[in-house]
């Protein structure tokens, strides 16, 4: 079972930390946070309660990986404040 992904992304000399995690069955949500120097710059939430592909560990891990990779490619990104 994959619980999350963490990546550091450098952009114009600044390192951003991208963290993606599953909040678990009680709160079926994938949460991605972007940090700079320990400060949360923004968050992206994806609710997967009704997504059939995310109802097993393998499908959920793939979805988390795709969301994390997309955020890495777009970082730094303007997200809603956490």
C-alpha positions, 0 to 999 in steps of 0.5 A: 500500500502506497501512502504518499509521494514526496519530491523536491522541485527546483525552479529559478534557484528555489526548492519547492517540496511537493507532497501527495498523500491519501487521507484514507478510507474514512476521508477518501481524498488525495491531498497534494501540498506544495511547500517552500521552506516549510511554509505551505504555499497551496493545496490541491484536493482530489476526492475519489469516493466515486472513482471506480479505479481508485477503490483498490490499492493498485488503482489508488496508488496509480491515481496518486502517482499520476496526480503527484507527477502532474503537480511536479511538472507544473510546480511552482503552481498557483494553488488554493491556499491550504 
